[in-house]
Amino acid sequence: MSFEGPACPLPINDYPTVTLGHGGGGRLMHALIRDLFVAAFDNETLRRMGDGALLDLDAGTLAFSTDGFVIDPIEFPGGNIGSLAVHGTVNDVAMCGARPVALSAGFILEEGLPMETLWRVACAMGDAAREAAVPIVTGDTKVVGHGKGDGVFIHTSGVGVRLPGADIAPERARPGDFVLLNGPIADHGIAILSVREGLEFETAIESDSACLAGLVEGMIEAGGEGVRVLRDPTRGGVASTLNEIAEQAGVGIELDERAIPLREEVRGACEILGLDPLYVANEGKCLAIVDAAVADSVVRVMRSHPLGRESVVVGRVVEDAQSTVLLRSSIGGTRIVDVASGEQLPRIC
């Protein structure tokens, strides 16, 4: 007698094999997570589909997050896969409204990886963890045959403790709230592409990879429960992240294109390459949705932090049963900012 599990749900049935688009942060990835993984692992916490989860324990509320890093190339302007792994997981814990306290690290190493390269990755990872004051306390290492692992893959998990006064959840966004951003977008994705494709620009473009925990803690101290939603717009960029929030909260979001910070060299690179910066990955940016009453206080605190000096209000939350994200352009028109099917640039984090 054999057991057959439930049939694989649509739209996953439309794809007999996994594609790169399923890992790109866009519509395909969200369908994969929602319709396959959430369906298979179903529980109340997972259904919230956040970058991290809050777990209520007798001793308090624990934040927990996990992430895998498969970036190509593994070294890039502004960092490498090691520093990126620390920053990415620390940031996911911080976006839960929590103070990160510890990390784990798992390594999948490919036979033939130069030890000097691995040493640089490990040193960058250690430096990033010490700078963030979040130690790497446990881990695991596996080695696969040549041609099976593409150098090194890193998997990290992080735990943290919820900050006093924090109440962060995407469904808390409500009409009248402001959308805040802590600085220029698309630096990370363009930095990776410039190395991957051997492109040279007049001005060097570096990844914005950074630890945002200190910035977030100051924001919550300033705004308390008025800080409703925090997200780091990594894969899929600002556009995909805001679409996720709008859908989960059942609201619309209007963005002002003129207010969105974008470095001129990154703007030029996006124009040359035919990329929309709203969909390009970031690794040191925080999107926050806050009560209008605390927006000024929160922006002021953000601008006092080294990673938030260019913080601005970039939009507002509006009533919209269709959960549409709209962009008001610099010439006065509007366009819908939808979720991309995949990602413009694969293997970006």
C-alpha positions in Angstrom: 0.0 0.0 0.0 1.5 3.4 -1.0 0.7 6.8 0.3 0.2 9.7 -2.1 0.5 13.2 -0.7 -1.7 16.1 -1.8 -1.5 17.2 -5.4 1.0 20.0 -6.1 -1.1 23.2 -6.2 -1.4 25.7 -9.0 0.4 27.8 -10.2 3.3 25.5 -9.3 1.9 22.8 -11.6 2.5 25.2 -14.5 6.3 24.7 -13.9 7.5 21.1 -14.0 11.0 22.2 -12.9 12.4 25.0 -10.8 13.5 28.1 -12.7 15.8 30.9 -11.8 12.7 33.1 -11.5 11.5 31.0 -8.6 14.3 32.5 -6.5 14.2 36.1 -7.8 12.0 37.8 -5.2 9.1 38.4 -7.7 5.7 36.8 -8.4 7.1 33.4 -9.2 9.0 33.2 -5.9 6.0 34.3 -3.9 3.8 31.8 -5.6 6.4 29.0 -4.9 6.5 30.0 -1.2 2.8 30.5 -0.7 1.4 27.7 -2.8 4.1 25.0 -2.1 6.1 25.6 1.0 3.4 27.3 3.1 0.9 24.8 1.9 3.2 21.9 2.9 4.4 23.3 6.3 1.1 25.2 7.2 1.0 27.0 10.5 -0.2 30.3 11.7 3.2 31.9 12.1 4.4 30.8 8.6 1.2 32.2 7.0 2.4 35.7 7.8 5.2 35.2 5.2 7.6 37.6 6.9 11.4 37.7 6.5 11.5 36.5 10.2 9.1 35.2 12.8 8.2 36.3 16.3 7.8 33.4 18.8 6.1 34.1 22.1 7.9 32.3 24.9 7.5 32.3 28.7 10.7 34.4 29.0 9.6 36.9 26.3 9.3 37.2 22.6 12.0 35.7 20.4 12.6 36.8 16.8 14.0 34.1 14.5 15.1 34.3 10.8 17.1 32.2 8.4 18.6 32.9 4.9 20.8 31.4 2.2 23.4 33.3 0.2 24.4 32.1 -3.3 25.7 35.4 -4.8 27.7 35.5 -8.0 30.5 36.7 -7.8 31.2 35.9 -4.2 33.5 39.0 -3.9 32.2 42.4 -5.1 32.8 46.2 -4.5 31.7 46.8 -0.9 31.9 43.3 0.5 31.7 39.6 -0.2 29.4 36.7 0.5 30.6 36.5 4.1 29.8 40.1 5.2 26.6 39.9 3.1 25.4 36.8 5.0 25.9 38.5 8.4 24.2 41.8 7.3 21.3 40.0 5.6 20.3 37.9 8.5 20.9 40.5 11.2 18.7 42.9 9.2 15.9 40.3 8.8 15.9 39.9 12.6 15.9 43.7 13.1 13.0 44.1 10.7 10.9 42.1 13.2 11.5 44.9 15.7 14.0 42.9 17.6 17.6 43.3 18.8 19.7 40.5 17.2 21.8 38.5 19.7 23.3 35.5 17.9 23.9 33.9 14.5 24.6 30.4 13.2 26.5 29.8 9.9 26.4 26.8 7.6 28.9 26.5 4.7 28.7 24.4 1.5 32.1 24.5 0.0 33.0 23.3 -3.5 36.1 21.1 -4.0 38.8 23.3 -5.5 37.8 26.6 -3.7 41.1 28.5 -3.0 41.8 28.6 0.8 42.8 32.3 0.4 39.3 33.1 -0.9 37.7 31.2 1.9 39.9 33.0 4.4 38.8 36.4 3.0 35.2 35.4 3.2 35.5 34.1 6.8 37.4 37.3 7.9 34.8 39.5 6.3 32.1 37.5 8.1 33.8 37.7 11.4 34.4 41.5 11.1 30.8 42.1 10.1 29.6 40.0 13.1 31.9 41.9 15.5 30.8 45.3 14.1 27.2 44.3 14.6 27.9 43.0 18.1 26.1 39.8 17.1 28.4 36.7 17.5 28.4 33.6 15.3 27.9 31.0 18.0 27.4 27.7 16.0 27.6 26.3 12.5 28.2 23.5 10.1 30.5 22.8 7.1 29.9 20.5 4.1 32.1 19.9 1.0 30.7 18.9 -2.4 32.6 17.7 -5.5 34.1 20.1 -8.1 31.3 21.6 -10.2 28.6 20.9 -7.7 28.7 24.0 -5.5 29.9 27.1 -7.4 32.6 28.0 -4.8 30.8 28.6 -1.6 27.2 28.9 -0.4 26.4 30.2 3.1 23.3 29.6 5.2 22.8 31.8 8.3 20.2 31.9 11.0 19.7 34.6 13.6 17.8 35.0 16.8 16.9 38.2 18.7 14.8 39.7 21.4 11.9 42.0 20.6 12.5 45.6 21.5 10.4 47.3 24.1 7.5 49.1 22.5 7.9 47.4 19.1 4.8 46.1 17.3 5.9 45.4 13.8 3.7 43.6 11.2 2.8 44.2 7.6 -0.9 44.1 8.3 -0.6 47.1 10.6 -0.1 49.5 7.7 -3.1 51.8 7.4 -4.3 54.7 5.2 -2.6 58.0 6.2 0.7 56.4 7.2 3.9 57.6 5.6 6.5 55.5 3.8 10.1 56.2 4.8 13.4 55.1 3.2 16.8 55.5 4.6 18.8 56.3 1.5 19.5 55.7 -2.2 18.3 52.5 -3.8 19.7 49.9 -6.3 23.4 50.3 -5.3 23.8 46.6 -4.4 22.4 45.1 -7.6 24.3 47.5 -9.9 27.6 46.8 -8.0 27.1 43.1 -8.5 26.2 43.5 -12.2 29.2 45.7 -12.8 31.6 43.0 -11.6 29.7 40.0 -13.1 29.5 41.6 -16.6 32.9 43.4 -16.5 31.3 46.8 -16.8 33.1 50.0 -15.9 31.5 53.3 -15.0 33.1 56.7 -14.5 32.4 56.5 -10.7 32.8 53.2 -8.8 29.6 51.8 -7.6 29.7 49.8 -4.3 27.2 47.6 -2.6 25.2 49.2 0.2 25.5 46.0 2.3 25.3 47.1 6.0 23.9 46.2 9.4 20.7 48.1 10.1 20.0 46.9 13.6 21.2 50.1 15.3 19.3 52.3 12.9 16.1 50.3 13.5 16.5 50.4 17.3 16.7 54.2 17.2 13.6 54.4 15.0 11.6 52.3 17.4 12.8 54.3 20.4 11.6 57.4 18.6 8.3 56.2 17.2 7.2 53.3 19.5 4.1 51.5 18.2 3.8 54.3 15.6 6.4 52.4 13.6 4.1 49.8 12.1 6.1 48.0 9.3 9.8 47.5 8.7 11.2 45.7 5.7 14.6 45.5 3.9 14.0 45.6 0.1 16.5 43.0 -1.0 15.5 40.6 -3.9 12.8 42.2 -6.0 13.7 45.7 -4.7 11.5 48.4 -3.4 8.7 47.6 -5.8 8.2 44.0 -4.8 8.5 44.7 -1.1 5.9 47.4 -1.1 3.5 45.2 -3.1 3.9 42.5 -0.5 3.0 45.0 2.3 0.1 46.4 0.4 -1.4 43.0 -0.3 -1.0 41.8 3.3 -2.5 45.0 4.8 -5.2 45.4 2.2 -4.2 49.0 1.4 -2.7 50.9 -1.5 0.6 52.8 -1.6 1.4 55.9 -3.5 5.1 56.7 -4.2 6.6 60.0 -5.3 9.3 59.4 -7.8 11.0 62.7 -7.1 11.5 61.8 -3.5 13.1 58.4 -4.0 16.9 58.8 -3.5 19.0 57.4 -6.4 22.6 58.1 -7.1 23.3 59.6 -10.5 25.8 57.0 -11.4 23.3 54.2 -10.5 20.6 56.0 -12.4 22.8 56.2 -15.5 23.8 52.5 -15.2 20.1 51.5 -15.0 19.3 53.6 -18.0 22.1 52.0 -20.0 21.2 48.5 -19.0 17.4 48.9 -19.3 16.8 48.2 -15.6 14.2 49.8 -13.4 15.9 50.8 -10.1 12.7 50.1 -8.2 13.2 46.4 -8.9 16.9 46.2 -8.2 18.2 44.6 -5.0 19.4 46.5 -2.0 21.3 45.2 1.1 21.5 48.2 3.4 18.1 49.8 3.0 15.1 50.0 5.3 11.5 50.7 4.2 9.4 51.8 7.1 5.7 52.5 7.3 4.9 54.8 10.2 2.0 56.7 11.7 2.0 60.3 10.3 2.1 61.6 13.9 5.6 60.2 14.5 7.0 60.5 11.0 9.0 63.7 11.7 10.5 62.3 14.9 11.5 59.0 13.2 13.0 60.7 10.2 15.0 63.0 12.5 16.5 60.0 14.4 17.2 58.2 11.1 19.1 61.2 9.8 21.3 61.2 12.9 22.5 57.7 12.2 25.4 57.1 9.7 23.2 54.7 7.6 20.2 57.1 7.6 21.6 60.5 6.7 19.7 60.6 3.4 16.4 59.4 5.0 13.2 60.8 3.4 9.5 60.3 3.1 8.9 58.6 -0.3 5.2 57.9 -0.2 2.0 57.3 1.8 -0.5 54.6 2.4 -4.0 55.1 0.9 -7.3 53.2 0.9 -7.4 50.8 -2.0 -9.2 47.4 -1.9 -7.1 46.3 -4.9 -3.8 46.8 -3.0 -2.2 48.8 -5.8 1.2 50.4 -5.6 1.3 53.6 -7.7 4.2 55.8 -8.7 3.7 59.5 -9.3 6.3 60.4 -11.9 8.5 63.4 -12.0 6.5 64.7 -15.0 3.2 64.5 -13.2 1.8 61.2 -14.5 1.2 57.9 -12.6 1.9 54.3 -13.3 1.2 51.1 -11.5 4.3 49.5 -9.9 3.5 45.8 -10.1 5.4 42.7 -8.9 7.9 41.4 -11.4 7.5 37.7 -12.4 11.1 37.0 -11.5 14.1 39.2 -10.8 16.0 41.4 -13.3 19.3 40.0 -12.0 19.6 36.4 -10.7 22.1 35.2 -8.0 22.2 38.7 -6.4 22.3 37.7 -2.7 
